[in-house]
Amino acid sequence: MDEKKEAADPMDAVNKMNEASERMERANAKREELFARQNAQNAQNVLGGKADAGNTQPAEESPEDYAKKVMSNAV
């Protein structure tokens, strides 16, 4: 019986929605702050020449190196 009474109270639902919207606003503010920090860090990386750090392509193998690997069954 109490569950129906709580569910029927419109002010309770409004209060819960207000609390949820406040939590979402705080989370969005935090997300905006983190996004600004990430953008600043990316800008520093670009200006510092580290924009592609960690995204290196493997060096191309010379035919001689490939032949050595084939002959030693490393491929």
C-alpha positions as CSV (number, residue, x, y, z in Angstrom):
1,M,0.0,0.0,0.0
2,D,2.9,2.4,0.9
3,E,4.5,1.8,-2.5
4,K,1.4,3.0,-4.3
5,K,1.2,6.1,-2.1
6,E,4.9,7.0,-2.8
7,A,4.5,6.4,-6.6
8,A,1.3,8.5,-6.7
9,D,3.0,11.5,-5.0
10,P,3.8,13.9,-7.9
11,M,6.1,16.1,-5.8
12,D,8.2,13.1,-5.0
13,A,8.6,12.4,-8.7
14,V,9.4,16.1,-9.4
15,N,12.0,16.1,-6.6
16,K,13.7,13.0,-8.0
17,M,13.8,14.5,-11.5
18,N,15.3,17.7,-10.1
19,E,18.0,15.7,-8.2
20,A,18.7,13.8,-11.4
21,S,19.0,16.9,-13.5
22,E,21.3,18.5,-10.9
23,R,23.6,15.4,-11.0
24,M,23.6,15.6,-14.8
25,E,24.5,19.2,-14.8
26,R,27.4,18.5,-12.4
27,A,28.6,15.7,-14.5
28,N,28.4,17.8,-17.7
29,A,30.4,20.6,-16.0
30,K,33.1,18.0,-15.0
31,R,33.1,16.6,-18.5
32,E,33.5,20.1,-20.0
33,E,36.5,20.7,-17.6
34,L,38.1,17.4,-18.6
35,F,37.5,18.1,-22.3
36,A,39.2,21.5,-22.0
37,R,42.2,19.9,-20.2
38,Q,42.4,17.3,-22.9
39,N,42.3,19.9,-25.7
40,A,45.1,21.9,-23.9
41,Q,47.2,18.7,-23.6
42,N,46.7,17.9,-27.3
43,A,47.7,21.4,-28.2
44,Q,50.9,21.1,-26.1
45,N,51.6,17.7,-27.8
46,V,51.2,19.2,-31.2
47,L,53.4,22.3,-30.4
48,G,56.0,20.0,-28.7
49,G,56.2,17.7,-31.7
50,K,54.6,14.7,-29.9
51,A,51.3,14.7,-31.8
52,D,51.9,11.2,-33.3
53,A,53.8,9.7,-30.4
54,G,52.7,6.1,-29.9
55,N,51.3,5.9,-33.5
56,T,54.5,4.7,-35.1
57,Q,54.4,2.5,-38.2
58,P,56.8,-0.5,-38.1
59,A,60.0,0.1,-40.1
60,E,60.0,-1.5,-43.5
61,E,62.0,-4.6,-43.8
62,S,64.8,-4.8,-46.3
63,P,64.9,-7.8,-48.7
64,E,68.1,-9.0,-47.0
65,D,66.5,-8.9,-43.5
66,Y,63.4,-10.7,-44.9
67,A,65.7,-13.4,-46.5
68,K,67.5,-13.9,-43.2
69,K,64.2,-14.4,-41.4
70,V,62.9,-16.9,-44.0
71,M,66.2,-18.8,-43.9
72,S,66.0,-19.1,-40.1
73,N,62.3,-20.1,-40.1
74,A,61.4,-16.9,-38.1
75,V,58.5,-16.1,-40.5
